[in-house]
Every structure is written in C-alpha cells, then in structure tokens.
Amino acid sequence: MADEQNPKSQTPENGNTEKDPDDWVSGDDPMTGAQASYLKTLSEQADDPDAYDETVNKAEASRRIDALKDKLGLE
C-alpha cells in the first residue's frame, strides 16, 4: 500500500518519468553541459551539423536530442 503512494515506486507505464519538455520548470534554462556534449555527438553521427546550436535551452536541446536519436535508430 505504501508503494502506491510513493511516486518514486511508480513504473513508467503509470508514472510521470517522462515529461514533455514544454512542461519543464527549468526548460528555459540554458542546456546543460551533458546535453551540449550529447547533442554535438549525435549531430555529428547523424551528419546534421545544423542540429547543434549552443544557444538552445534545455527543452529545445532535449527535443533535438530525441529527434536525432530517432533519426539514428537509437533508444
């Protein structure tokens, strides 16, 4: 019963482990160093240099990372 009330015990099917980047409280903050590095790497792998832009915010970086992962067939 305690697990039902603990949001950390929820599974991805019934939890909120993935939020739309537009709903992030910090989505307008500059992208993190990890995001910048991953976005740069993915843009190079996808041969899509325009996908990398060091000025995008966290939410946009996340969207671009997801799009590149889809393009590359990554999970």
VOVO-274551 format. One record per residue: residue number from 1; residue in three letters; chain; z, y, x of N, C-alpha, C in turn. Coordinates in Angstrom, 2 decimals, m for minus. Example, Ala and Ser with C-alpha at 12.3 -4.5 7.8 and 13.67 -1.06 7.14 Angstrom:
VOVO-274551
[rec 1 "Ala" "A" [7.80 m5.69 13.19] [7.80 m4.50 12.30] [7.80 m3.30 13.20]],
[rec 2 "Ser" "A" [7.08 m2.25 12.85] [7.14 m1.06 13.67] [7.87 0.03 12.90]],
//
This chain:
VOVO-274551
[rec 1 "Met" "A" [0.00 m1.19 0.82] [0.00 0.00 0.00] [0.00 1.26 0.87]],
[rec 2 "Ala" "A" [0.71 1.23 1.99] [0.74 2.39 2.87] [m0.64 2.68 3.44]],
[rec 3 "Asp" "A" [m1.43 1.62 3.72] [m2.76 1.80 4.27] [m3.68 2.55 3.31]],
[rec 4 "Glu" "A" [m3.47 2.38 2.01] [m4.30 3.06 1.02] [m4.09 4.57 1.06]],
[rec 5 "Gln" "A" [m2.91 5.00 1.48] [m2.59 6.42 1.50] [m2.85 7.05 2.87]],
[rec 6 "Asn" "A" [m3.07 6.23 3.89] [m3.27 6.73 5.23] [m4.76 6.95 5.47]],
[rec 7 "Pro" "A" [m5.20 8.20 5.60] [m6.63 8.45 5.78] [m7.18 7.85 7.06]],
[rec 8 "Lys" "A" [m6.35 7.60 8.04] [m6.81 7.00 9.29] [m7.12 5.52 9.14]],
[rec 9 "Ser" "A" [m6.63 4.91 8.06] [m6.88 3.49 7.86] [m8.11 3.23 7.02]],
[rec 10 "Gln" "A" [m8.77 4.27 6.58] [m9.95 4.10 5.73] [m11.14 3.64 6.56]],
[rec 11 "Thr" "A" [m11.96 2.82 5.94] [m13.17 2.35 6.59] [m14.29 3.35 6.36]],
[rec 12 "Pro" "A" [m15.36 3.29 7.14] [m16.47 4.23 6.94] [m17.05 4.18 5.53]],
[rec 13 "Glu" "A" [m16.97 3.03 4.87] [m17.53 2.92 3.53] [m16.77 3.77 2.51]],
[rec 14 "Asn" "A" [m15.46 3.90 2.71] [m14.69 4.66 1.73] [m13.99 5.87 2.34]],
[rec 15 "Gly" "A" [m14.25 6.11 3.59] [m13.58 7.22 4.26] [m14.49 8.41 4.44]],
[rec 16 "Asn" "A" [m14.01 9.34 5.23] [m14.79 10.54 5.50] [m15.02 10.68 7.00]],
[rec 17 "Thr" "A" [m15.38 9.58 7.65] [m15.55 9.62 9.09] [m16.77 10.42 9.51]],
[rec 18 "Glu" "A" [m17.72 10.61 8.61] [m18.89 11.42 8.92] [m19.00 12.54 7.91]],
[rec 19 "Lys" "A" [m18.99 13.76 8.43] [m19.15 14.94 7.58] [m20.48 15.58 7.88]],
[rec 20 "Asp" "A" [m21.04 16.20 6.89] [m22.25 16.98 7.10] [m21.89 18.14 8.03]],
[rec 21 "Pro" "A" [m22.68 18.36 9.08] [m22.37 19.46 10.00] [m22.21 20.81 9.29]],
[rec 22 "Asp" "A" [m22.88 21.01 8.17] [m22.72 22.26 7.43] [m21.32 22.44 6.88]],
[rec 23 "Asp" "A" [m20.57 21.33 6.76] [m19.22 21.38 6.22] [m18.14 21.48 7.30]],
[rec 24 "Trp" "A" [m18.54 21.47 8.56] [m17.57 21.56 9.64] [m16.93 22.93 9.70]],
[rec 25 "Val" "A" [m15.62 22.95 9.87] [m14.90 24.22 10.01] [m15.34 24.92 11.30]],
[rec 26 "Ser" "A" [m15.58 24.16 12.34] [m15.94 24.73 13.64] [m17.45 24.64 13.91]],
[rec 27 "Gly" "A" [m18.25 24.43 12.88] [m19.69 24.26 13.05] [m20.40 25.44 13.66]],
[rec 28 "Asp" "A" [m19.84 26.63 13.47] [m20.47 27.84 14.03] [m20.05 28.11 15.47]],
[rec 29 "Asp" "A" [m19.12 27.33 15.99] [m18.70 27.48 17.38] [m19.83 27.04 18.30]],
[rec 30 "Pro" "A" [m19.84 27.52 19.53] [m20.85 27.06 20.48] [m20.75 25.55 20.68]],
[rec 31 "Met" "A" [m21.88 24.91 20.93] [m21.85 23.47 21.14] [m20.97 23.15 22.35]],
[rec 32 "Thr" "A" [m20.41 21.96 22.33] [m19.54 21.54 23.42] [m20.37 21.16 24.64]],
[rec 33 "Gly" "A" [m19.71 21.03 25.77] [m20.39 20.59 26.98] [m20.98 19.21 26.82]],
[rec 34 "Ala" "A" [m20.25 18.34 26.13] [m20.74 16.97 25.90] [m21.99 16.99 25.03]],
[rec 35 "Gln" "A" [m21.98 17.82 23.99] [m23.16 17.93 23.13] [m24.35 18.46 23.93]],
[rec 36 "Ala" "A" [m24.13 19.47 24.74] [m25.21 20.06 25.53] [m25.82 19.02 26.46]],
[rec 37 "Ser" "A" [m24.97 18.27 27.12] [m25.44 17.24 28.04] [m26.24 16.16 27.32]],
[rec 38 "Tyr" "A" [m25.71 15.69 26.19] [m26.38 14.63 25.44] [m27.69 15.13 24.83]],
[rec 39 "Leu" "A" [m27.67 16.35 24.31] [m28.88 16.93 23.73] [m29.96 17.09 24.80]],
[rec 40 "Lys" "A" [m29.57 17.53 25.97] [m30.53 17.69 27.07] [m31.12 16.33 27.45]],
[rec 41 "Thr" "A" [m30.27 15.33 27.59] [m30.72 13.99 27.96] [m31.68 13.43 26.91]],
[rec 42 "Leu" "A" [m31.29 13.52 25.65] [m32.14 12.99 24.57] [m33.47 13.74 24.48]],
[rec 43 "Ser" "A" [m33.43 15.06 24.67] [m34.67 15.82 24.58] [m35.63 15.42 25.70]],
[rec 44 "Glu" "A" [m35.09 15.11 26.87] [m35.92 14.64 27.98] [m36.48 13.24 27.69]],
[rec 45 "Gln" "A" [m35.62 12.35 27.18] [m36.07 11.00 26.86] [m37.14 11.00 25.78]],
[rec 46 "Ala" "A" [m37.02 11.91 24.82] [m37.97 11.98 23.71] [m39.18 12.83 24.06]],
[rec 47 "Asp" "A" [m39.22 13.35 25.28] [m40.31 14.22 25.71] [m40.48 15.38 24.72]],
[rec 48 "Asp" "A" [m39.35 15.97 24.36] [m39.31 17.06 23.38] [m38.42 18.19 23.92]],
[rec 49 "Pro" "A" [m38.91 18.91 24.95] [m38.07 19.94 25.58] [m37.64 21.05 24.63]],
[rec 50 "Asp" "A" [m38.40 21.29 23.57] [m38.02 22.34 22.63] [m36.78 21.99 21.80]],
[rec 51 "Ala" "A" [m36.40 20.71 21.78] [m35.22 20.30 21.03] [m33.94 20.81 21.70]],
[rec 52 "Tyr" "A" [m34.02 21.05 23.00] [m32.85 21.56 23.71] [m32.86 23.08 23.71]],
[rec 53 "Asp" "A" [m31.78 23.65 23.25] [m31.60 25.11 23.25] [m30.12 25.35 23.49]],
[rec 54 "Glu" "A" [m29.80 25.93 24.62] [m28.39 26.10 25.00] [m27.64 27.07 24.10]],
[rec 55 "Thr" "A" [m28.33 27.77 23.21] [m27.66 28.76 22.37] [m27.29 28.23 20.98]],
[rec 56 "Val" "A" [m27.62 26.99 20.65] [m27.32 26.49 19.31] [m25.82 26.22 19.16]],
[rec 57 "Asn" "A" [m25.36 26.25 17.91] [m23.95 25.99 17.64] [m23.70 24.48 17.50]],
[rec 58 "Lys" "A" [m22.43 24.13 17.31] [m22.05 22.71 17.21] [m22.80 21.98 16.10]],
[rec 59 "Ala" "A" [m22.90 22.60 14.95] [m23.53 21.94 13.81] [m25.01 21.69 14.08]],
[rec 60 "Glu" "A" [m25.71 22.69 14.60] [m27.13 22.53 14.89] [m27.35 21.52 16.01]],
[rec 61 "Ala" "A" [m26.49 21.53 17.01] [m26.60 20.55 18.09] [m26.46 19.14 17.53]],
[rec 62 "Ser" "A" [m25.53 18.95 16.62] [m25.34 17.64 16.01] [m26.58 17.20 15.25]],
[rec 63 "Arg" "A" [m27.15 18.11 14.48] [m28.37 17.79 13.73] [m29.52 17.42 14.68]],
[rec 64 "Arg" "A" [m29.66 18.18 15.76] [m30.73 17.89 16.72] [m30.50 16.56 17.43]],
[rec 65 "Ile" "A" [m29.26 16.27 17.77] [m28.93 15.00 18.41] [m29.28 13.86 17.48]],
[rec 66 "Asp" "A" [m28.89 13.97 16.21] [m29.20 12.92 15.24] [m30.71 12.73 15.09]],
[rec 67 "Ala" "A" [m31.46 13.83 15.04] [m32.91 13.74 14.89] [m33.55 13.06 16.10]],
[rec 68 "Leu" "A" [m33.07 13.41 17.29] [m33.62 12.79 18.50] [m33.25 11.31 18.57]],
[rec 69 "Lys" "A" [m32.03 10.98 18.18] [m31.63 9.57 18.16] [m32.51 8.77 17.21]],
[rec 70 "Asp" "A" [m32.81 9.35 16.06] [m33.71 8.68 15.11] [m35.10 8.51 15.72]],
[rec 71 "Lys" "A" [m35.59 9.57 16.34] [m36.91 9.53 16.96] [m37.00 8.46 18.04]],
[rec 72 "Leu" "A" [m35.90 8.28 18.78] [m35.86 7.31 19.87] [m35.44 5.92 19.41]],
[rec 73 "Gly" "A" [m35.07 5.79 18.14] [m34.63 4.50 17.62] [m33.26 4.09 18.10]],
[rec 74 "Leu" "A" [m32.40 5.07 18.36] [m31.03 4.80 18.79] [m30.10 4.85 17.59]],
[rec 75 "Glu" "A" [m28.98 4.19 17.71] [m27.99 4.19 16.61] [m27.30 5.50 16.49]],
//
